[in-house]
């Protein structure tokens, strides 16, 4: 006899659970699968991530935050009852706000700016990990295509968010000197919004999951949502913690940050640099981890360094394009003189202070 007997079906999957049993089963899913248990979050809350790793989290999480009202709008359009629509649309208002400069998405942009990002770069979503985009888009499609019961049940991760918010705010304020209460203002309102939303969704699921199959579908939907959140952290950990393999199209440390201005013109407020810092015979080079790059979002060249970005004027770009660790300052000046039909001696006198300034910022060596 080669046929296999089917595995036994647990009793809880064969019978209709009471409302109390269903809630307990849903909460058990969160206790085992919610992303507060993920190693990346443990590192984040315990202050063991670098500033760039925190930036990677803030940037990628923005895409999730920005798509939440899109998901809610898709669900809202399917609700047949006006009272349900009035309740659900509050979620969209919570994220999009009532007016310009209001809402959860705006507060998350403030968080991203607080860790150093340019608002335009964050809004572009250019540096988002592909896995983040795939996971979040899958969630939007799930809510758009599955039954209303499953769509609403998938939002029940809100039952567990007050705990993770409390851990996150306390841990980040304690462990990161670049984080302030203002940076984390997004989470203030979520402490009351999330329980309100969870109470409504839980009541809906209890009342509408009227068969064992529907109860199982609701539990599977919540499991799916937990996996969406967990997968995003898997991608962050792999790219920015270990093994640290950042995909070629994803954010690289130094990109998209609010930049310091670098110019060949002397600034009256600048800290004086010793005249002898650079001479014509010196051979400048970019240190390891520093590179010249064209920022397509902002349509300009920038100098990328660990945890910093520097804007460049056209003259600085022309000079740095010739910095290769082989060409001396005088040779650079002669090349520029030929290119722009100018006196190399004048050019050298102009660029020496700029090179000294870069060296003082530790983004140039000789």
C-alpha positions as CSV (number, residue, x, y, z in Angstrom):
1,X,0.0,0.0,0.0
2,X,1.7,3.2,-1.2
3,X,-1.0,5.8,-0.7
4,X,-0.4,8.2,2.2
5,X,-3.0,9.1,4.7
6,X,-3.7,12.9,4.9
7,X,-2.3,14.6,8.0
8,X,-4.7,15.1,10.8
9,X,-6.4,18.5,10.9
10,X,-6.1,20.2,14.3
11,X,-9.4,20.5,16.1
12,X,-9.2,24.3,16.1
13,X,-9.3,24.3,12.3
14,X,-12.4,22.1,12.1
15,X,-14.7,23.9,14.5
16,X,-15.9,27.5,14.8
17,X,-13.9,29.4,17.4
18,X,-15.6,31.6,20.0
19,X,-14.9,35.3,19.7
20,X,-12.5,35.0,22.6
21,X,-10.7,32.0,21.1
22,X,-10.4,33.8,17.7
23,X,-8.9,36.9,19.3
24,X,-6.4,34.7,21.3
25,X,-5.4,32.9,18.1
26,X,-4.8,36.2,16.3
27,X,-2.8,37.6,19.2
28,X,-0.7,34.4,19.2
29,X,0.3,35.1,15.6
30,X,1.6,38.5,16.6
31,X,3.4,37.0,19.6
32,X,5.3,34.7,17.3
33,X,5.6,36.6,14.1
34,X,5.5,40.4,14.7
35,X,8.6,42.2,13.5
36,X,9.5,43.5,16.9
37,X,11.2,40.1,17.2
38,X,13.4,40.6,14.2
39,X,17.2,40.9,14.8
40,X,17.3,44.2,12.9
41,X,14.8,45.8,15.3
42,X,16.6,44.5,18.3
43,X,19.8,46.2,17.0
44,X,17.8,49.4,16.2
45,X,16.2,49.7,19.6
46,X,19.3,48.7,21.5
47,X,21.5,51.4,19.9
48,X,23.7,49.0,18.0
49,X,23.2,50.3,14.5
50,X,25.4,52.9,12.8
51,X,23.9,56.2,11.7
52,X,23.9,55.0,8.1
53,X,22.1,51.8,9.1
54,X,19.4,53.9,10.9
55,X,19.2,56.0,7.7
56,X,18.6,52.9,5.6
57,X,15.8,51.9,7.9
58,X,14.2,55.4,7.8
59,X,14.5,55.6,4.0
60,X,13.0,52.2,3.3
61,X,10.3,52.5,5.9
62,X,9.1,55.7,4.1
63,X,7.9,53.7,1.2
64,X,5.8,51.5,3.4
65,X,4.3,54.6,5.2
66,X,3.6,56.4,1.8
67,X,1.7,53.4,0.5
68,X,-0.5,52.8,3.5
69,X,-3.1,55.4,2.4
70,X,-3.0,53.9,-1.1
71,X,-3.8,50.6,0.4
72,X,-6.6,52.1,2.6
73,X,-8.1,53.9,-0.4
74,X,-8.3,50.6,-2.3
75,X,-10.1,49.0,0.6
76,X,-12.3,52.1,1.1
77,X,-13.6,51.9,-2.4
78,X,-14.8,48.3,-1.8
79,X,-16.8,49.0,1.4
80,X,-20.5,48.9,0.7
81,X,-21.7,50.7,3.8
82,X,-21.4,54.5,4.3
83,X,-20.8,54.1,8.0
84,X,-17.9,51.7,7.4
85,X,-16.4,54.1,4.8
86,X,-16.6,57.0,7.3
87,X,-14.7,55.0,9.8
88,X,-12.1,53.7,7.4
89,X,-11.4,57.0,5.7
90,X,-10.0,58.3,9.0
91,X,-7.0,56.1,8.3
92,X,-6.3,57.9,5.1
93,X,-6.6,61.3,6.8
94,X,-4.2,60.1,9.6
95,X,-1.5,59.5,7.0
96,X,-2.2,62.1,4.3
97,X,-3.4,64.8,6.7
98,X,-6.1,67.4,6.3
99,X,-3.9,70.0,4.7
100,X,-0.4,70.5,3.4
101,X,2.3,69.8,6.0
102,X,-0.1,67.6,8.1
103,X,-0.3,63.8,8.6
104,X,1.8,60.8,9.2
105,X,3.6,60.8,5.9
106,X,4.7,64.4,6.5
107,X,5.9,63.4,10.0
108,X,7.9,60.5,8.6
109,X,9.5,62.9,6.1
110,X,10.6,65.0,9.1
111,X,12.1,61.8,10.6
112,X,14.1,61.1,7.4
113,X,15.2,64.8,7.3
114,X,16.2,64.5,11.0
115,X,18.7,61.8,10.2
116,X,20.2,63.8,7.4
117,X,18.2,63.0,4.2
118,X,17.2,65.5,1.6
119,X,13.4,65.6,1.3
120,X,13.5,65.4,-2.5
121,X,15.6,62.2,-2.3
122,X,13.2,60.5,0.1
123,X,10.2,61.5,-2.0
124,X,11.8,60.1,-5.1
125,X,12.0,56.6,-3.5
126,X,15.1,56.2,-5.8
127,X,17.2,54.3,-3.2
128,X,14.5,52.0,-1.9
129,X,15.5,48.3,-1.8
130,X,13.7,46.2,-4.4
131,X,12.7,43.8,-1.7
132,X,11.0,46.7,0.2
133,X,9.1,47.7,-2.9
134,X,8.1,44.2,-3.7
135,X,6.8,43.5,-0.2
136,X,4.9,46.7,0.1
137,X,3.4,46.4,-3.3
138,X,2.3,42.9,-2.6
139,X,0.5,44.1,0.5
140,X,-1.4,46.7,-1.5
141,X,-2.4,44.1,-4.1
142,X,-3.5,41.7,-1.3
143,X,-5.8,44.3,0.1
144,X,-7.1,45.2,-3.3
145,X,-7.8,41.6,-4.5
146,X,-8.7,39.5,-1.4
147,X,-12.1,39.5,0.4
148,X,-13.0,42.4,2.6
149,X,-12.6,40.1,5.6
150,X,-9.0,39.2,4.7
151,X,-8.2,42.8,3.8
152,X,-9.3,44.1,7.1
153,X,-7.8,41.2,9.0
154,X,-4.4,42.0,7.5
155,X,-4.4,45.4,9.3
156,X,-4.5,43.7,12.7
157,X,-0.8,44.1,13.1
158,X,-2.0,47.4,14.7
159,X,-2.8,45.3,17.8
160,X,0.9,44.9,18.4
161,X,2.3,48.3,17.4
162,X,1.9,50.2,20.7
163,X,4.5,47.9,22.2
164,X,7.0,48.3,19.4
165,X,6.5,52.0,19.4
166,X,7.2,52.4,23.1
167,X,10.4,50.2,22.7
168,X,11.5,52.1,19.7
169,X,11.1,55.6,21.0
170,X,12.7,54.9,24.4
171,X,15.5,52.9,22.9
172,X,16.4,55.4,20.1
173,X,16.2,58.4,22.4
174,X,18.5,56.7,24.9
175,X,21.0,55.3,22.5
176,X,21.4,57.7,19.5
177,X,22.7,61.2,20.0
178,X,21.4,62.2,16.6
179,X,17.8,61.3,17.5
180,X,15.5,63.8,19.2
181,X,11.8,63.7,20.3
182,X,11.1,66.0,17.4
183,X,12.7,63.4,15.0
184,X,10.4,60.7,16.4
185,X,7.2,62.8,16.4
186,X,5.6,60.4,13.9
187,X,5.1,57.9,16.7
188,X,3.3,60.2,19.1
189,X,-0.1,60.0,17.4
190,X,0.3,56.4,16.4
191,X,0.1,55.5,20.1
192,X,-3.6,56.4,20.1
193,X,-4.4,55.9,16.4
194,X,-3.2,52.3,16.2
195,X,-5.3,51.0,19.1
196,X,-8.4,52.8,17.7
197,X,-7.9,51.2,14.3
198,X,-7.1,47.8,15.8
199,X,-10.3,47.7,18.0
200,X,-12.5,48.4,14.9
201,X,-10.7,45.8,12.8
202,X,-10.8,43.2,15.5
203,X,-14.5,43.7,16.1
204,X,-15.2,43.5,12.3
205,X,-13.3,40.2,12.0
206,X,-15.0,38.6,15.0
207,X,-18.4,39.5,13.6
208,X,-17.8,38.6,10.0
209,X,-15.7,35.5,10.3
210,X,-18.7,33.2,10.7
211,X,-17.2,29.9,9.6
212,X,-14.1,27.9,10.5
213,X,-12.8,28.6,6.9
214,X,-13.3,32.3,7.2
215,X,-11.6,32.4,10.6
216,X,-8.7,30.6,9.1
217,X,-8.6,33.0,6.2
218,X,-8.5,35.9,8.7
219,X,-5.6,34.3,10.6
220,X,-3.7,33.6,7.3
221,X,-4.2,37.3,6.3
222,X,-2.6,38.5,9.5
223,X,0.2,36.0,9.1
224,X,0.8,37.4,5.5
225,X,1.0,41.0,6.9
226,X,3.5,39.9,9.5
227,X,5.5,38.4,6.7
228,X,5.4,41.6,4.8
229,X,6.9,43.5,7.7
230,X,9.4,40.8,8.5
231,X,10.6,40.6,4.9
232,X,11.4,44.3,4.7
233,X,13.7,43.9,7.7
234,X,15.3,40.8,6.2
235,X,16.3,42.9,3.2
236,X,17.6,45.7,5.4
237,X,19.7,43.3,7.5
238,X,21.1,41.6,4.4
239,X,22.0,44.8,2.6
240,X,23.3,47.0,5.5
241,X,24.2,44.8,8.4
242,X,25.4,41.3,7.3
243,X,26.7,40.3,4.9
244,X,26.3,44.0,3.8
245,X,25.6,43.4,0.2
246,X,23.8,46.5,-1.0
247,X,22.1,46.0,-4.4
248,X,23.5,48.2,-7.2
249,X,20.3,50.3,-7.5
250,X,19.8,50.8,-3.7
251,X,20.8,53.6,-1.5
252,X,24.5,53.8,-0.7
253,X,25.8,55.6,2.4
254,X,26.4,59.3,1.6
255,X,23.7,59.5,-1.1
256,X,20.7,61.8,-0.8
257,X,21.9,63.6,2.3
258,X,21.6,67.4,2.9
259,X,24.9,68.5,1.6
260,X,27.6,70.9,2.7
261,X,28.5,73.4,0.0
262,X,32.0,73.1,-1.5
263,X,33.2,76.0,-3.7
264,X,36.5,77.3,-5.0
265,X,35.5,80.7,-3.6
266,X,36.8,81.4,-0.1
267,X,34.1,81.8,2.6
268,X,34.6,84.6,5.2
269,X,33.1,82.4,7.9
270,X,35.3,79.4,7.1
271,X,37.9,78.1,9.5
272,X,41.3,79.3,8.4
273,X,43.4,76.6,6.8
274,X,47.2,76.6,7.0
275,X,48.6,78.0,3.7
276,X,51.1,75.1,3.5
277,X,48.4,72.4,3.6
278,X,48.8,71.9,-0.2
279,X,51.4,72.9,-2.7
280,X,51.7,72.6,-6.5
281,X,53.8,69.5,-6.2
282,X,51.4,67.6,-4.1
283,X,49.4,64.8,-5.6
284,X,45.8,64.8,-4.2
285,X,43.6,61.7,-4.1
286,X,40.2,60.8,-2.7
287,X,40.4,58.6,0.5
288,X,38.8,55.2,0.6
289,X,35.0,55.5,0.8
290,X,34.9,59.0,-0.8
291,X,33.8,59.3,-4.4
292,X,32.6,61.9,-6.9
293,X,29.1,61.0,-8.2
294,X,26.4,62.5,-10.3
295,X,23.1,62.7,-8.4
296,X,20.4,62.1,-11.0
297,X,17.6,63.2,-8.6
298,X,19.1,66.6,-8.1
299,X,20.8,66.8,-11.5
300,X,24.2,67.8,-10.1
301,X,27.5,66.3,-9.0
302,X,28.1,65.6,-5.3
303,X,31.0,64.3,-3.3
304,X,30.0,61.3,-1.3
305,X,31.7,60.4,2.0
306,X,30.7,58.2,4.9
307,X,27.6,59.7,6.5
308,X,28.1,63.0,4.6
309,X,27.4,64.5,1.2
310,X,29.0,67.7,-0.2
311,X,27.5,69.9,-3.0
312,X,30.0,71.0,-5.5
313,X,30.1,74.1,-7.8
314,X,31.2,73.7,-11.4
315,X,34.8,74.7,-10.7
316,X,35.1,72.1,-7.9
317,X,33.7,69.4,-10.1
318,X,36.2,70.3,-12.9
319,X,39.1,70.0,-10.4
320,X,37.9,66.8,-8.7
321,X,37.4,65.0,-12.0
322,X,41.1,65.3,-12.4
323,X,42.0,64.1,-9.0
324,X,43.2,60.5,-9.6
325,X,46.1,60.0,-7.2
326,X,48.6,60.4,-10.0
327,X,48.3,64.0,-11.2
328,X,49.9,66.8,-9.1
329,X,48.1,70.1,-8.3
330,X,50.3,72.0,-10.8
331,X,49.5,69.5,-13.5
332,X,45.8,69.8,-12.8
333,X,46.1,73.6,-13.0
334,X,47.9,73.3,-16.4
335,X,45.2,70.9,-17.8
336,X,42.4,73.3,-16.6
337,X,44.4,76.2,-18.1
338,X,44.4,74.5,-21.5
339,X,40.7,73.6,-21.2
340,X,39.5,77.0,-20.2
341,X,42.2,79.2,-21.9
342,X,43.3,80.6,-18.6
343,X,46.6,81.2,-16.7
344,X,47.6,78.0,-14.9
345,X,49.3,80.0,-12.1
346,X,46.0,81.8,-11.4
347,X,44.1,78.6,-11.4
348,X,46.5,76.9,-9.1
349,X,46.3,79.9,-6.6
350,X,42.5,79.5,-6.8
351,X,42.3,75.8,-6.2
352,X,44.8,75.4,-3.4
353,X,42.5,76.8,-0.7
354,X,39.7,74.5,-2.0
355,X,41.9,71.4,-1.8
356,X,43.0,72.4,1.7
357,X,39.4,72.8,2.7
358,X,38.6,69.4,1.4
359,X,41.5,67.9,3.3
360,X,40.4,69.6,6.5
361,X,37.0,67.9,6.0
362,X,38.9,64.5,5.6
363,X,37.5,64.0,2.1
364,X,40.9,64.5,0.3
365,X,44.4,63.2,0.9
366,X,47.8,63.7,-0.6
